[in-house]
Amino acid sequence: MVSMPKLEQELKQNRPFPAIEQEVTVALLRTADALYRAVNAVAKVEGLNMEQYNVLRILRGAGEHGLPTLEIPKRTIRREPGITRLLDKLEKKGLVMRKRPDGDRRKVICLITKAGLQCLARLDKSLAPVWKRGISRLSARSARELLSHLASVREAL
């Protein structure tokens, strides 16, 4: 008896995928969903969801100069509408602030607050085991190769 590959077992699929590209795509989507749910569960402890966590992470990476509101969605993991509402919620929690630069009232710059940085520091600590558990089965070399392969897929799309 031929044993089924792991993905087919997870999906309780009795027939093989018609093409390796389809199997890889489904595997990537399932993996991304598993990671999304794991991160979302940890973020929930801080009263955040994955999208809010992602925006805080982006603003931390932007540094002390912050980012224009419309730049943030270009950097998010998942492109979703409603950045203004998302920022409203984060601002209400005191995790981000918005300011208008002198001379350009149309532009709004978003900055992470000290409370936002502290929240991210706690999340970083809580998420470390999730990252490790999810990737620890790969060698450093395999992890770098995976990053390269994933970049190639994104580039092609």
C-alpha positions as CSV (number, residue, x, y, z in Angstrom):
1,M,0.0,0.0,0.0
2,V,1.3,3.4,-1.0
3,S,1.3,6.0,1.9
4,M,-0.1,9.4,1.2
5,P,2.0,12.5,1.6
6,K,1.3,14.5,4.8
7,L,-0.8,17.2,3.2
8,E,-3.2,14.7,1.6
9,Q,-3.5,13.0,5.0
10,E,-4.3,16.4,6.7
11,L,-6.9,17.1,4.2
12,K,-8.3,13.5,4.3
13,Q,-7.9,13.6,0.5
14,N,-8.2,10.3,-1.3
15,R,-6.9,11.5,-4.6
16,P,-3.6,13.0,-5.4
17,F,-3.3,16.7,-6.4
18,P,-3.5,17.1,-10.2
19,A,-0.3,19.2,-10.2
20,I,2.6,19.8,-7.8
21,E,2.0,23.5,-8.2
22,Q,-1.5,23.1,-6.7
23,E,-0.2,20.9,-3.9
24,V,2.5,23.5,-3.0
25,T,0.0,26.3,-3.1
26,V,-2.4,24.5,-0.8
27,A,0.4,23.6,1.5
28,L,1.6,27.3,1.7
29,L,-1.9,28.5,2.3
30,R,-2.5,26.0,5.1
31,T,0.9,26.8,6.7
32,A,0.2,30.6,6.5
33,D,-3.2,30.0,8.1
34,A,-1.7,28.0,10.9
35,L,0.9,30.7,11.6
36,Y,-1.8,33.4,11.3
37,R,-4.0,31.7,13.9
38,A,-1.0,31.1,16.3
39,V,0.1,34.7,16.1
40,N,-3.5,36.0,16.4
41,A,-4.0,33.9,19.6
42,V,-0.9,35.4,21.2
43,A,-1.9,39.0,20.1
44,K,-5.4,38.5,21.5
45,V,-3.8,38.3,25.0
46,E,-2.8,41.9,24.5
47,G,-6.3,42.8,23.2
48,L,-5.0,43.0,19.6
49,N,-5.7,41.0,16.4
50,M,-3.1,40.0,13.8
51,E,-3.7,43.0,11.7
52,Q,-3.2,45.4,14.6
53,Y,0.0,43.6,15.6
54,N,1.2,43.8,12.1
55,V,0.7,47.6,11.9
56,L,2.5,48.1,15.2
57,R,5.4,46.0,13.9
58,I,5.5,48.1,10.8
59,L,5.5,51.4,12.7
60,R,8.2,50.1,15.0
61,G,10.3,49.3,11.9
62,A,9.6,52.8,10.5
63,G,11.4,54.4,13.4
64,E,11.0,57.8,15.0
65,H,9.8,59.4,11.7
66,G,6.8,57.2,11.4
67,L,4.9,56.6,8.2
68,P,2.2,58.3,6.1
69,T,-1.1,56.5,6.6
70,L,-1.3,55.4,3.0
71,E,2.2,53.8,3.2
72,I,1.2,51.4,5.9
73,P,-1.1,49.1,3.8
74,K,1.7,48.7,1.2
75,R,3.8,47.0,3.9
76,T,1.2,44.8,5.6
77,I,1.3,41.0,5.4
78,R,-2.3,40.9,4.1
79,R,-3.6,43.7,2.0
80,E,-6.9,44.7,3.7
81,P,-9.0,47.8,3.4
82,G,-9.9,49.9,6.5
83,I,-6.5,51.2,7.6
84,T,-8.1,54.3,9.1
85,R,-10.5,52.2,11.3
86,L,-7.6,50.0,12.4
87,L,-5.5,53.0,13.3
88,D,-8.4,54.5,15.1
89,K,-8.6,51.5,17.4
90,L,-4.8,51.5,18.0
91,E,-4.9,55.2,18.7
92,K,-7.8,54.7,21.2
93,K,-5.7,52.1,23.0
94,G,-2.8,54.6,23.1
95,L,-0.5,52.4,21.0
96,V,-0.2,54.8,18.0
97,M,-0.5,58.5,17.4
98,R,-1.1,60.5,14.3
99,K,0.1,63.9,13.5
100,R,0.0,66.3,10.6
101,P,3.3,67.7,9.4
102,D,3.5,71.5,9.2
103,G,2.7,72.8,5.7
104,D,0.8,69.8,4.5
105,R,-2.6,69.3,6.2
106,R,-3.5,66.5,3.8
107,K,-0.7,64.2,5.0
108,V,-1.0,62.2,8.2
109,I,2.0,60.6,9.8
110,C,1.5,57.6,12.0
111,L,3.9,56.9,14.9
112,I,4.1,54.1,17.4
113,T,3.9,55.3,21.0
114,K,6.0,54.2,24.0
115,A,3.0,52.1,25.1
116,G,2.9,50.5,21.6
117,L,6.6,49.7,21.8
118,Q,6.1,48.1,25.3
119,C,3.2,46.1,24.0
120,L,5.3,44.9,21.1
121,A,8.2,43.9,23.4
122,R,5.7,41.8,25.4
123,L,4.4,40.2,22.2
124,D,7.9,39.6,20.9
125,K,8.6,37.6,24.1
126,S,5.4,35.7,23.9
127,L,5.7,35.0,20.1
128,A,9.3,33.7,20.3
129,P,8.2,30.2,21.1
130,V,5.7,30.3,18.2
131,W,8.4,31.3,15.8
132,K,10.8,28.7,17.1
133,R,8.2,25.9,17.2
134,G,7.1,26.7,13.7
135,I,10.6,26.9,12.1
136,S,12.8,25.0,14.4
137,R,12.5,21.8,12.3
138,L,14.5,23.5,9.5
139,S,18.2,24.0,9.6
140,A,19.4,27.6,9.2
141,R,20.4,26.8,5.6
142,S,17.0,25.3,4.9
143,A,15.3,28.3,6.4
144,R,17.3,30.7,4.2
145,E,16.5,28.6,1.1
146,L,12.8,28.7,2.0
147,L,13.0,32.5,2.3
148,S,14.6,32.6,-1.1
149,H,12.0,30.3,-2.7
150,L,9.1,32.2,-1.1
151,A,10.5,35.5,-2.4
152,S,10.7,34.0,-5.9
153,V,7.0,32.9,-5.7
154,R,5.9,36.4,-4.5
155,E,8.0,38.1,-7.2
156,A,6.3,35.9,-9.9
157,L,2.9,37.0,-8.7
